[in-house]
Amino acid sequence: MKPGIHPPYGPVVFRDRAADFAFLTRSTATSDKTIEWEDGNTYPVIDVEISSASHPFYTGTARVLDTAGRVERFERRYGKRGAR
């Protein structure tokens, strides 16, 4: 790797305020805000809207669409395909 062309890579805290969840990882993302972490050190913090703690796919609260009911309703309204 060429020196001096890559952004600094270091520890950053990503915080999901909606789920009251935060995790410490390494990233090239930076922030002016800081937070004191559990280990007593201060790290830059980046607030995110969705994380694995709040996303419906990971939490198991995803809605299942009733596609069969929607198809039947469409067929009742406009007729079945090929009926002409």
Beta strands, then each sheet from edge to edge (+ up, - down):
strand 1: 10-16
strand 2: 21-27
strand 3: 34-36
strand 4: 42-48
sheet 1: 2+ 1- 4- 3+
end
